[in-house]
Amino acid sequence: MVASPDQQQARSRLTVLFDLCGLFSAIIFGAIAIMVTLDLVTRNLHLADLVWINEVTEYMVTFGTFIGAPWVLHHHGHVNIDILVSHLPRAGRLALERVCDGLGLLICAVMFYESVRVLLDTYAAGSLVFKNLVFPEWYLSTPAVVCYAFCTLEFASRFVPPAEVKA
């Protein structure tokens, strides 16, 4: 079976979207490395004490991880333990893959719902984070919402069968 041009275009758009997630995550982790180095140099040379860097890098690790997860999922980069799978016949492997994709879809959809609920609750409450930086708490829920939305989309796309192109 060959995918229709519309399906191929949709899949390539998803790939671009997820590749942007991977790029954004890589930029975040690169920035973390630069910021930590800057903090060490400025502290050891007694030039400045950038107390906010530790806090910002904590948030960046969370953001980078959540934003990078859809990219890893799309490119099948997660760790797989395939001892059982490798001993199954092809039909069994495909069935098990469908079950795992279904569970992934269900779990990500529930997590998306819950993360949106938390985001809306913290937004409505006007909760603030008080550390070195002060900002609305709902900002911290945003990467989880994006992550679970995109992971749900990826798992759902695995259930769309490629259509035959009619000549």
C-alpha positions, 0 to 999 in steps of 0.5 A: 500500500502506498500513502496518498499525496495528502497523507504523505504531506500530513506525515511530512508536516508532522515530521517537520513539527517534531523535528522543530521540537528536537531542534528547540530541545537541542537549543535549550540544552546547548543554552544550559551548557553555556549558562552553567559555564558562564555561571562557573566562570563569573563566580570563580573569577569573582566577576558576578554571582548569577544566582538566577542561573540555577533556577533558570537551568532547572526550568530549562531542563524540564522544558527541553525534556518535555519539548524533545520527547515528541521528537524522540517518539516520532523517530522511534528513539526511545529505549526498547526491550525487545527480548519477547518481541524478537521471538514473536512471529511477524503477526505477533510483533505487529499486534503487540506494536498496535497494543503498545501504540494504543496504550501510548495513545491512551496514556498520552491523551489522559496526561494531555487532559490532566496537564491542560486541567492543571494549567487552567487551574493554576491560571484561574487561581493566579498562582505565582512561583516565588524564588529568585524569579517570580512568574505565573505558575501556569508557565511551568505546565505549558511544556507538558501540555505541548508534549502530551498533545504532540505525543498523542498526535504521534500515537494517533497517526500510527493508527492511520493506515496508508491509503492506496493511490488510485491510478 
